[in-house]
């Protein structure tokens, strides 16, 4: 039981004050006649009709005002409560956005577009996992913190582009540490990083193996995904003299490093050379053990303000009818 608008209870103060004033006034200023010659009249009591006429109308009005104020406060009772626990993981995606992720060996998409599409498919299949995204090239950026707002998360992933960190290179260690920092304070029983890259670590402040051992210390599992076809690939670049041109780049995926990072944290390394393989990889991750995440209680309430309002209306109607009936009228 609760009141939706409890502050309206202040309306009862003037009602109570009016009742007290009326009662006090009636006691103090009660009119009387003295008949010294007739002692029998000294003990004469007022008739029941006189008492009804005097006290009934004001107290019916007071009761009506009380129920009116109560109805305006909107009394409610709990109708149902949704469970507060849901199964889920804490997942940080660490996505490589270096310029080489623009290579066109995932026809008709480039590597990053294929990774984005698969990540979005993965998110659409989640229900209660908290998911966030960090991106890395030569430096790292937080694209989206851990969230259950999959709509906002999807928008951020859709906006990823090759070279968005404005520093070329592949800082795998920095990207991993950034993801770990956003996971270590989370509430999820299971915390994982999904690291996706097409290259090898060639820049950054943190050694990738040091980053992996840091993740292990916090109980965070790392799944690594290498995204590149074997051999050469075409990649568009903007040439200041010739505009956009295609260049050939060689595969430079450090599979040994990625496998070792996953092994240290009891994760797994996957190699994807097309979008179908990427989807299969995320489907495997989808089968991980779930953990409990605290969600806000969702409570529904039923209103029953109509009853006090109906009572108020009935009391007002009763007072009006009685005031005009023979019961409350002086002869």
LUMZAVEX-831582 format. One record per residue (C-alpha): residue number from 1; x, y, z. Coordinates in steps of 0.001 Angstrom, whole numbers. Layout:
node pos = NUM | px = X | py = Y | pz = Z $
...
end
This chain:
node pos = 1 | px = 0 | py = 0 | pz = 0 $
node pos = 2 | px = 1311 | py = 3438 | pz = -930 $
node pos = 3 | px = 185 | py = 6899 | pz = -1969 $
node pos = 4 | px = 1298 | py = 8155 | pz = -5380 $
node pos = 5 | px = 999 | py = 11796 | pz = -4239 $
node pos = 6 | px = 1523 | py = 11760 | pz = -445 $
node pos = 7 | px = 2161 | py = 15512 | pz = -254 $
node pos = 8 | px = -1546 | py = 16077 | pz = -892 $
node pos = 9 | px = -2186 | py = 14778 | pz = 2628 $
node pos = 10 | px = -1541 | py = 18370 | pz = 3704 $
node pos = 11 | px = -5063 | py = 19030 | pz = 2449 $
node pos = 12 | px = -6350 | py = 17213 | pz = 5541 $
node pos = 13 | px = -4928 | py = 19846 | pz = 7902 $
node pos = 14 | px = -7513 | py = 22537 | pz = 7087 $
node pos = 15 | px = -10247 | py = 19873 | pz = 7260 $
node pos = 16 | px = -9170 | py = 18850 | pz = 10773 $
node pos = 17 | px = -8807 | py = 22496 | pz = 11807 $
node pos = 18 | px = -12322 | py = 23304 | pz = 10573 $
node pos = 19 | px = -13793 | py = 20364 | pz = 12522 $
node pos = 20 | px = -12009 | py = 21410 | pz = 15710 $
node pos = 21 | px = -13071 | py = 25021 | pz = 15288 $
node pos = 22 | px = -16705 | py = 24076 | pz = 14715 $
node pos = 23 | px = -16764 | py = 21792 | pz = 17756 $
node pos = 24 | px = -15041 | py = 24387 | pz = 20003 $
node pos = 25 | px = -17326 | py = 27156 | pz = 18776 $
node pos = 26 | px = -20407 | py = 25046 | pz = 19414 $
node pos = 27 | px = -19313 | py = 24301 | pz = 22974 $
node pos = 28 | px = -18335 | py = 27868 | pz = 23840 $
node pos = 29 | px = -21149 | py = 29793 | pz = 22232 $
node pos = 30 | px = -23986 | py = 27391 | pz = 22858 $
node pos = 31 | px = -27145 | py = 29532 | pz = 23090 $
node pos = 32 | px = -29442 | py = 28975 | pz = 26090 $
node pos = 33 | px = -32467 | py = 30451 | pz = 27864 $
node pos = 34 | px = -32792 | py = 30708 | pz = 31625 $
node pos = 35 | px = -36162 | py = 30232 | pz = 33261 $
node pos = 36 | px = -35613 | py = 30886 | pz = 36973 $
node pos = 37 | px = -39284 | py = 30364 | pz = 37766 $
node pos = 38 | px = -39523 | py = 26918 | pz = 36232 $
node pos = 39 | px = -36818 | py = 24496 | pz = 37476 $
node pos = 40 | px = -38101 | py = 21748 | pz = 35147 $
node pos = 41 | px = -36799 | py = 23684 | pz = 32146 $
node pos = 42 | px = -33308 | py = 23869 | pz = 33587 $
node pos = 43 | px = -32693 | py = 20195 | pz = 32842 $
node pos = 44 | px = -34459 | py = 20152 | pz = 29488 $
node pos = 45 | px = -32340 | py = 18344 | pz = 26858 $
node pos = 46 | px = -32215 | py = 19144 | pz = 23154 $
node pos = 47 | px = -34250 | py = 16834 | pz = 20944 $
node pos = 48 | px = -32543 | py = 14299 | pz = 18718 $
node pos = 49 | px = -33676 | py = 16260 | pz = 15679 $
node pos = 50 | px = -31982 | py = 19355 | pz = 17028 $
node pos = 51 | px = -28742 | py = 17451 | pz = 17625 $
node pos = 52 | px = -28856 | py = 15908 | pz = 14160 $
node pos = 53 | px = -29534 | py = 19286 | pz = 12600 $
node pos = 54 | px = -26612 | py = 20821 | pz = 14411 $
node pos = 55 | px = -23868 | py = 18181 | pz = 14072 $
node pos = 56 | px = -24653 | py = 16001 | pz = 11068 $
node pos = 57 | px = -24150 | py = 18424 | pz = 8113 $
node pos = 58 | px = -20688 | py = 19739 | pz = 9072 $
node pos = 59 | px = -19306 | py = 16315 | pz = 9907 $
node pos = 60 | px = -20692 | py = 14776 | pz = 6744 $
node pos = 61 | px = -18930 | py = 17554 | pz = 4838 $
node pos = 62 | px = -15715 | py = 16946 | pz = 6793 $
node pos = 63 | px = -15837 | py = 13216 | pz = 6061 $
node pos = 64 | px = -16468 | py = 13962 | pz = 2373 $
node pos = 65 | px = -13448 | py = 16288 | pz = 2282 $
node pos = 66 | px = -11324 | py = 13617 | pz = 3983 $
node pos = 67 | px = -12164 | py = 10973 | pz = 1373 $
node pos = 68 | px = -11750 | py = 13527 | pz = -1413 $
node pos = 69 | px = -8217 | py = 14343 | pz = -211 $
node pos = 70 | px = -7443 | py = 10633 | pz = 138 $
node pos = 71 | px = -8621 | py = 9981 | pz = -3414 $
node pos = 72 | px = -6491 | py = 12829 | pz = -4764 $
node pos = 73 | px = -3452 | py = 11238 | pz = -3060 $
node pos = 74 | px = -4072 | py = 8243 | pz = -5368 $
node pos = 75 | px = -3738 | py = 5203 | pz = -3069 $
node pos = 76 | px = -2141 | py = 2169 | pz = -4734 $
node pos = 77 | px = -1299 | py = -1416 | pz = -3890 $
node pos = 78 | px = 1378 | py = -3675 | pz = -5382 $
node pos = 79 | px = -51 | py = -5783 | pz = -8197 $
node pos = 80 | px = 3091 | py = -7653 | pz = -9208 $
node pos = 81 | px = 6882 | py = -7693 | pz = -9100 $
node pos = 82 | px = 9285 | py = -8770 | pz = -11841 $
node pos = 83 | px = 12306 | py = -10800 | pz = -10782 $
node pos = 84 | px = 15448 | py = -8755 | pz = -10169 $
node pos = 85 | px = 18016 | py = -11287 | pz = -11348 $
node pos = 86 | px = 18874 | py = -12126 | pz = -14938 $
node pos = 87 | px = 21507 | py = -14326 | pz = -16512 $
node pos = 88 | px = 24299 | py = -12532 | pz = -18341 $
node pos = 89 | px = 27973 | py = -11906 | pz = -19014 $
node pos = 90 | px = 30195 | py = -8858 | pz = -18887 $
node pos = 91 | px = 31746 | py = -8612 | pz = -22363 $
node pos = 92 | px = 34189 | py = -6052 | pz = -23728 $
node pos = 93 | px = 34865 | py = -6128 | pz = -27450 $
node pos = 94 | px = 38346 | py = -4887 | pz = -28339 $
node pos = 95 | px = 38213 | py = -4140 | pz = -32072 $
node pos = 96 | px = 41182 | py = -3246 | pz = -34264 $
node pos = 97 | px = 40432 | py = -120 | pz = -36332 $
node pos = 98 | px = 43859 | py = 348 | pz = -37885 $
node pos = 99 | px = 44001 | py = 1297 | pz = -41583 $
node pos = 100 | px = 44637 | py = -2307 | pz = -42648 $
node pos = 101 | px = 41139 | py = -3232 | pz = -41403 $
node pos = 102 | px = 39943 | py = -1526 | pz = -44580 $
node pos = 103 | px = 41387 | py = -4356 | pz = -46700 $
node pos = 104 | px = 38831 | py = -5803 | pz = -49125 $
node pos = 105 | px = 39467 | py = -9526 | pz = -48652 $
node pos = 106 | px = 36038 | py = -10122 | pz = -47044 $
node pos = 107 | px = 34204 | py = -9493 | pz = -50330 $
node pos = 108 | px = 32116 | py = -7504 | pz = -50754 $
node pos = 109 | px = 32991 | py = -5968 | pz = -47379 $
node pos = 110 | px = 36262 | py = -4905 | pz = -45890 $
node pos = 111 | px = 37549 | py = -6559 | pz = -42716 $
node pos = 112 | px = 36129 | py = -3972 | pz = -40347 $
node pos = 113 | px = 32683 | py = -3934 | pz = -41969 $
node pos = 114 | px = 32521 | py = -7726 | pz = -41700 $
node pos = 115 | px = 33546 | py = -7510 | pz = -38041 $
node pos = 116 | px = 30921 | py = -4811 | pz = -37369 $
node pos = 117 | px = 28156 | py = -6778 | pz = -39082 $
node pos = 118 | px = 28965 | py = -9924 | pz = -37126 $
node pos = 119 | px = 29209 | py = -8017 | pz = -33843 $
node pos = 120 | px = 25792 | py = -6441 | pz = -34471 $
node pos = 121 | px = 24296 | py = -9873 | pz = -35196 $
node pos = 122 | px = 25830 | py = -11139 | pz = -31967 $
node pos = 123 | px = 24357 | py = -8243 | pz = -29959 $
node pos = 124 | px = 20879 | py = -8797 | pz = -31412 $
node pos = 125 | px = 20971 | py = -12327 | pz = -30012 $
node pos = 126 | px = 21762 | py = -11183 | pz = -26459 $
node pos = 127 | px = 19193 | py = -10537 | pz = -23749 $
node pos = 128 | px = 20931 | py = -9515 | pz = -20538 $
node pos = 129 | px = 24676 | py = -9369 | pz = -21201 $
node pos = 130 | px = 26408 | py = -6099 | pz = -20438 $
node pos = 131 | px = 28530 | py = -5320 | pz = -23485 $
node pos = 132 | px = 31017 | py = -2542 | pz = -24205 $
node pos = 133 | px = 33506 | py = -1673 | pz = -26944 $
node pos = 134 | px = 37046 | py = -324 | pz = -27042 $
node pos = 135 | px = 38844 | py = 314 | pz = -30317 $
node pos = 136 | px = 42547 | py = 446 | pz = -30968 $
node pos = 137 | px = 44919 | py = 1386 | pz = -33722 $
node pos = 138 | px = 48064 | py = 3243 | pz = -32739 $
node pos = 139 | px = 46132 | py = 4431 | pz = -29657 $
node pos = 140 | px = 42999 | py = 3262 | pz = -27858 $
node pos = 141 | px = 39531 | py = 4786 | pz = -27436 $
node pos = 142 | px = 36442 | py = 3802 | pz = -25471 $
node pos = 143 | px = 33619 | py = 3565 | pz = -28003 $
node pos = 144 | px = 30951 | py = 2430 | pz = -25517 $
node pos = 145 | px = 31122 | py = 1463 | pz = -21806 $
node pos = 146 | px = 29478 | py = -1698 | pz = -20483 $
node pos = 147 | px = 25766 | py = -1326 | pz = -21072 $
node pos = 148 | px = 22459 | py = -3120 | pz = -21493 $
node pos = 149 | px = 21328 | py = -435 | pz = -23934 $
node pos = 150 | px = 21923 | py = -2439 | pz = -27093 $
node pos = 151 | px = 20448 | py = 300 | pz = -29270 $
node pos = 152 | px = 23078 | py = 2836 | pz = -28222 $
node pos = 153 | px = 25782 | py = 168 | pz = -28409 $
node pos = 154 | px = 24786 | py = -763 | pz = -31968 $
node pos = 155 | px = 24966 | py = 2874 | pz = -33053 $
node pos = 156 | px = 28511 | py = 3174 | pz = -31715 $
node pos = 157 | px = 29628 | py = -23 | pz = -33446 $
node pos = 158 | px = 28057 | py = 1075 | pz = -36736 $
node pos = 159 | px = 30092 | py = 4290 | pz = -36604 $
node pos = 160 | px = 33477 | py = 2520 | pz = -36396 $
node pos = 161 | px = 35824 | py = 3170 | pz = -39320 $
node pos = 162 | px = 39411 | py = 2292 | pz = -40283 $
node pos = 163 | px = 41904 | py = 4823 | pz = -38960 $
node pos = 164 | px = 39452 | py = 6399 | pz = -36495 $
node pos = 165 | px = 42084 | py = 6624 | pz = -33736 $
node pos = 166 | px = 44104 | py = 8950 | pz = -36045 $
node pos = 167 | px = 47317 | py = 7079 | pz = -35218 $
node pos = 168 | px = 48290 | py = 4164 | pz = -37413 $
node pos = 169 | px = 49660 | py = 958 | pz = -35975 $
node pos = 170 | px = 48307 | py = -1946 | pz = -33922 $
node pos = 171 | px = 48569 | py = -1466 | pz = -30145 $
node pos = 172 | px = 47186 | py = -4844 | pz = -29079 $
node pos = 173 | px = 48509 | py = -4581 | pz = -25511 $
node pos = 174 | px = 47010 | py = -1139 | pz = -24964 $
node pos = 175 | px = 43666 | py = -2276 | pz = -26350 $
node pos = 176 | px = 43599 | py = -5299 | pz = -24041 $
node pos = 177 | px = 44468 | py = -3281 | pz = -20924 $
node pos = 178 | px = 41786 | py = -739 | pz = -21761 $
node pos = 179 | px = 39197 | py = -3538 | pz = -22021 $
node pos = 180 | px = 40400 | py = -5112 | pz = -18762 $
node pos = 181 | px = 40144 | py = -1785 | pz = -16925 $
node pos = 182 | px = 36483 | py = -1495 | pz = -17894 $
node pos = 183 | px = 35717 | py = -5080 | pz = -16886 $
node pos = 184 | px = 37536 | py = -5473 | pz = -13582 $
node pos = 185 | px = 34987 | py = -3495 | pz = -11532 $
node pos = 186 | px = 31970 | py = -5183 | pz = -13124 $
node pos = 187 | px = 29424 | py = -7329 | pz = -11265 $
node pos = 188 | px = 29323 | py = -10214 | pz = -13717 $
node pos = 189 | px = 30516 | py = -13603 | pz = -12534 $
node pos = 190 | px = 31969 | py = -14263 | pz = -16001 $
node pos = 191 | px = 34003 | py = -11518 | pz = -17668 $
node pos = 192 | px = 35430 | py = -11904 | pz = -21125 $
node pos = 193 | px = 37253 | py = -9891 | pz = -23763 $
node pos = 194 | px = 36697 | py = -10576 | pz = -27449 $
node pos = 195 | px = 39814 | py = -9263 | pz = -29178 $
node pos = 196 | px = 39556 | py = -8900 | pz = -32952 $
node pos = 197 | px = 42552 | py = -7880 | pz = -35065 $
node pos = 198 | px = 44150 | py = -8444 | pz = -38458 $
node pos = 199 | px = 47752 | py = -7695 | pz = -37542 $
node pos = 200 | px = 50566 | py = -7883 | pz = -35056 $
node pos = 201 | px = 51464 | py = -5629 | pz = -32148 $
node pos = 202 | px = 53874 | py = -2970 | pz = -33425 $
node pos = 203 | px = 53190 | py = 55 | pz = -31224 $
node pos = 204 | px = 51872 | py = 963 | pz = -27782 $
node pos = 205 | px = 52960 | py = 1242 | pz = -24161 $
node pos = 206 | px = 51845 | py = -2175 | pz = -22891 $
node pos = 207 | px = 53282 | py = -5504 | pz = -24006 $
node pos = 208 | px = 50439 | py = -7839 | pz = -25101 $
node pos = 209 | px = 51644 | py = -10669 | pz = -22846 $
node pos = 210 | px = 51712 | py = -8310 | pz = -19856 $
node pos = 211 | px = 48160 | py = -7289 | pz = -20712 $
node pos = 212 | px = 47118 | py = -10957 | pz = -20880 $
node pos = 213 | px = 48617 | py = -11688 | pz = -17455 $
node pos = 214 | px = 46782 | py = -8640 | pz = -16065 $
node pos = 215 | px = 43524 | py = -10045 | pz = -17402 $
node pos = 216 | px = 44313 | py = -13406 | pz = -15788 $
node pos = 217 | px = 44876 | py = -11697 | pz = -12421 $
node pos = 218 | px = 41342 | py = -10278 | pz = -12586 $
node pos = 219 | px = 39781 | py = -13558 | pz = -13691 $
node pos = 220 | px = 39046 | py = -12260 | pz = -17190 $
node pos = 221 | px = 39013 | py = -14683 | pz = -20107 $
node pos = 222 | px = 40227 | py = -13495 | pz = -23522 $
node pos = 223 | px = 38971 | py = -14825 | pz = -26842 $
node pos = 224 | px = 41155 | py = -13737 | pz = -29744 $
node pos = 225 | px = 40004 | py = -13585 | pz = -33358 $
node pos = 226 | px = 42325 | py = -13135 | pz = -36309 $
node pos = 227 | px = 40536 | py = -11654 | pz = -39327 $
node pos = 228 | px = 42448 | py = -11897 | pz = -42589 $
node pos = 229 | px = 42626 | py = -14165 | pz = -45592 $
node pos = 230 | px = 45860 | py = -15889 | pz = -46402 $
node pos = 231 | px = 48152 | py = -14053 | pz = -48805 $
node pos = 232 | px = 47746 | py = -10587 | pz = -50295 $
node pos = 233 | px = 44721 | py = -8307 | pz = -50090 $
node pos = 234 | px = 43653 | py = -5089 | pz = -51789 $
node pos = 235 | px = 43204 | py = -2012 | pz = -49614 $
node pos = 236 | px = 41984 | py = 1459 | pz = -50672 $
node pos = 237 | px = 44076 | py = 4436 | pz = -49600 $
node pos = 238 | px = 43766 | py = 8166 | pz = -50205 $
node pos = 239 | px = 46712 | py = 9441 | pz = -52230 $
node pos = 240 | px = 47146 | py = 13237 | pz = -52149 $
node pos = 241 | px = 48084 | py = 13231 | pz = -55850 $
node pos = 242 | px = 45901 | py = 10491 | pz = -57332 $
node pos = 243 | px = 42949 | py = 10400 | pz = -54935 $
node pos = 244 | px = 41661 | py = 7022 | pz = -53806 $
node pos = 245 | px = 43741 | py = 4151 | pz = -55163 $
node pos = 246 | px = 44093 | py = 434 | pz = -54459 $
node pos = 247 | px = 47285 | py = -1008 | pz = -53027 $
node pos = 248 | px = 48268 | py = -4567 | pz = -52203 $
node pos = 249 | px = 49140 | py = -5467 | pz = -48626 $
node pos = 250 | px = 50575 | py = -8717 | pz = -47334 $
node pos = 251 | px = 49000 | py = -10767 | pz = -44575 $
node pos = 252 | px = 50644 | py = -9795 | pz = -41291 $
node pos = 253 | px = 48630 | py = -11683 | pz = -38693 $
node pos = 254 | px = 50566 | py = -12775 | pz = -35589 $
node pos = 255 | px = 48652 | py = -15966 | pz = -34890 $
node pos = 256 | px = 51235 | py = -17245 | pz = -32434 $
node pos = 257 | px = 50799 | py = -14181 | pz = -30204 $
node pos = 258 | px = 46999 | py = -14285 | pz = -30385 $
node pos = 259 | px = 46947 | py = -17998 | pz = -29511 $
node pos = 260 | px = 49264 | py = -17426 | pz = -26535 $
node pos = 261 | px = 47133 | py = -14544 | pz = -25201 $
node pos = 262 | px = 44054 | py = -16773 | pz = -25300 $
node pos = 263 | px = 45890 | py = -19724 | pz = -23729 $
node pos = 264 | px = 47121 | py = -17691 | pz = -20737 $
node pos = 265 | px = 43563 | py = -16702 | pz = -19785 $
node pos = 266 | px = 41989 | py = -20107 | pz = -20570 $
node pos = 267 | px = 40334 | py = -18658 | pz = -23662 $
node pos = 268 | px = 40511 | py = -19698 | pz = -27305 $
node pos = 269 | px = 42007 | py = -18386 | pz = -30515 $
node pos = 270 | px = 39981 | py = -18379 | pz = -33740 $
node pos = 271 | px = 40939 | py = -17596 | pz = -37318 $
node pos = 272 | px = 38264 | py = -16108 | pz = -39581 $
node pos = 273 | px = 38766 | py = -15657 | pz = -43308 $
node pos = 274 | px = 35149 | py = -14798 | pz = -44143 $
node pos = 275 | px = 31935 | py = -13560 | pz = -42542 $
node pos = 276 | px = 30493 | py = -17045 | pz = -42121 $
node pos = 277 | px = 33445 | py = -18113 | pz = -39999 $
node pos = 278 | px = 33095 | py = -14959 | pz = -37919 $
node pos = 279 | px = 29453 | py = -15779 | pz = -37211 $
node pos = 280 | px = 30395 | py = -19313 | pz = -36179 $
node pos = 281 | px = 33024 | py = -17935 | pz = -33811 $
node pos = 282 | px = 30541 | py = -15644 | pz = -32091 $
node pos = 283 | px = 28051 | py = -18528 | pz = -31891 $
node pos = 284 | px = 30659 | py = -20519 | pz = -29970 $
node pos = 285 | px = 31214 | py = -17637 | pz = -27556 $
node pos = 286 | px = 27444 | py = -17401 | pz = -27174 $
node pos = 287 | px = 27464 | py = -20812 | pz = -25472 $
node pos = 288 | px = 29549 | py = -19608 | pz = -22535 $
node pos = 289 | px = 28330 | py = -20128 | pz = -18967 $
node pos = 290 | px = 25940 | py = -17394 | pz = -17864 $
node pos = 291 | px = 26259 | py = -15323 | pz = -14691 $
node pos = 292 | px = 23792 | py = -13319 | pz = -12645 $
node pos = 293 | px = 23527 | py = -9569 | pz = -13152 $
node pos = 294 | px = 21497 | py = -7366 | pz = -10797 $
node pos = 295 | px = 18694 | py = -5552 | pz = -12607 $
node pos = 296 | px = 16315 | py = -2942 | pz = -11183 $
node pos = 297 | px = 13052 | py = -4270 | pz = -9755 $
node pos = 298 | px = 10028 | py = -3623 | pz = -11949 $
node pos = 299 | px = 6932 | py = -3206 | pz = -9759 $
node pos = 300 | px = 3398 | py = -2703 | pz = -11055 $
node pos = 301 | px = 672 | py = -1048 | pz = -8975 $
node pos = 302 | px = -3130 | py = -1081 | pz = -9027 $
node pos = 303 | px = -4948 | py = 2176 | pz = -8290 $
node pos = 304 | px = -7975 | py = 2234 | pz = -6012 $
node pos = 305 | px = -8536 | py = 5979 | pz = -5736 $
node pos = 306 | px = -12051 | py = 5534 | pz = -7125 $
node pos = 307 | px = -13397 | py = 4104 | pz = -3840 $
node pos = 308 | px = -12590 | py = 7152 | pz = -1651 $
node pos = 309 | px = -13834 | py = 9491 | pz = -4392 $
node pos = 310 | px = -17113 | py = 7566 | pz = -4619 $
node pos = 311 | px = -17471 | py = 7703 | pz = -821 $
node pos = 312 | px = -16846 | py = 11458 | pz = -904 $
node pos = 313 | px = -19552 | py = 11920 | pz = -3530 $
node pos = 314 | px = -22020 | py = 9770 | pz = -1562 $
node pos = 315 | px = -21368 | py = 11727 | pz = 1630 $
node pos = 316 | px = -21912 | py = 15053 | pz = -124 $
node pos = 317 | px = -25133 | py = 13733 | pz = -1667 $
node pos = 318 | px = -26298 | py = 12394 | pz = 1709 $
node pos = 319 | px = -25605 | py = 15736 | pz = 3403 $
node pos = 320 | px = -27552 | py = 17598 | pz = 723 $
node pos = 321 | px = -30533 | py = 15258 | pz = 969 $
node pos = 322 | px = -30643 | py = 15274 | pz = 4770 $
node pos = 323 | px = -30283 | py = 19045 | pz = 4983 $
node pos = 324 | px = -33469 | py = 19407 | pz = 2965 $
node pos = 325 | px = -35412 | py = 16640 | pz = 4697 $
node pos = 326 | px = -37735 | py = 16927 | pz = 7700 $
node pos = 327 | px = -35164 | py = 15151 | pz = 9884 $
node pos = 328 | px = -32787 | py = 18113 | pz = 9933 $
node pos = 329 | px = -35236 | py = 20980 | pz = 9596 $
node pos = 330 | px = -36565 | py = 22850 | pz = 12533 $
node pos = 331 | px = -40378 | py = 22876 | pz = 12737 $
end
